[in-house]
Amino acid sequence: MTATNLAPTKKGFPAGISEERLDEIRLLLDTRRQGFSLEAPFYTDDHLFNLDMQAIFGRHWVFACSVAEIPEPGDYITLDYGPYSLIVLRTDDGGVNVLHNVCRHRGARVLTAESGTTGNLVCGYHSWTYSPDGDLIHASAPGEMTFDKACYALKRAHATVVAGLVFLCLADEPPADFAEVAELFAPYIAPHELAKTKVAYQQTIVEEGNWKLVMENNRECYHCDGHPELACSLFPTWGLTDETVPPHLADVWERNQQAQASLEYRCRRYGLPYEVIEELDTRVAGIRISRESLDGEGESFSADGRRLSKKLLGDLPDFRLGRCSMHLQPNSWFHLLGDHVITFGAYPINAHQTLVRTTWLVADDAVEGVDYDLETLTHTWKQTNLQDKAFVELCQQGAGSPFYEQGPYMKSEYQVEAFINWYVMRMREHVE
């Protein structure tokens, strides 16, 4: 069975999974050792990957893009993960439609480009034509329209836009608590006014690793010594406490504490939220968001912490606002600064490959070469992403070894444990 064969059985599970195999998966979930990494099959097994696509990416809200990527009516991106292909399309009224990119004639991909602008959607195979809402408006063979066109519209998914971030959900009934989570994070993001930004650059890489390894790597800074460019501005003590700071980072920890106190003073002065909200595994739509200090000048991800664009975003009053950092389960993380925003989305390809898309946004009136230098703007995170790719791939190689064994998480990796706990709970809900 291939990793993309998700035809459901009568019991709702992917074709090819026997009841015996499901029992084995239930046992793995029920006996998961807390505080330790997952058993190897969670990173290597095609059956488990297929269940991930059903239970996680087929049921929960997934980050798709920002409105800056589809700024005008008719602008679209296509988004592929696992067996799914979606069209994310800006509508005439400023809303967003998400349509399954599967022609209702014989299943061809309707749009094949990664992004573009369209009026009606025309399938390149037999020219079946759909409106931006997905309604079938034309089939090319004259005299053969003997069926009800209303029955052959493109299938739709749920879409919502929160403070300029676009999310989609494939479930018939999406998890209800996402609306509550949106109310939590919108006040942090709204001042950056993403609707008034533009895409400066987008990096797409394929990591040879399971999507969970990508997310685990993102949820900790225990490995941040391996990010020399990032360590210039991001304090490597992220995730540590007074009790867990190693001696060689004592001075850095003290500098971080002082910078955070100054940042919080400015946030209170400007009326910007900064407090940590951390509900990574205590609700279905897991979240962590806060505003945190940066080293040096505290403005951006540069060698000295200085701004990388001369244009402030939105109505922000000051460049010295550190980073607003947000993690959302299951596939995204974000850094929002005074001068630019970076969005990250992880999209599973198969059990051992994940596409990671990073997008840099700047003020829509910022001029490249005048207000920002593109290479300088993107340097830190382009390098960090490549380093993370290497780390993830090392872990994937290890998970494939017969001698792989679960290892314990350190105290600073508590967010990794929270992500895995969230994942196990969602999978149990599905298989039980």
Order of alpha helices (4+ residues) and beta strands (2+ residues): alpha-alpha-alpha-beta-beta-beta-beta-beta-beta-beta-beta-beta-beta-alpha-beta-alpha-alpha-beta-beta-beta-beta-beta-beta-alpha-alpha
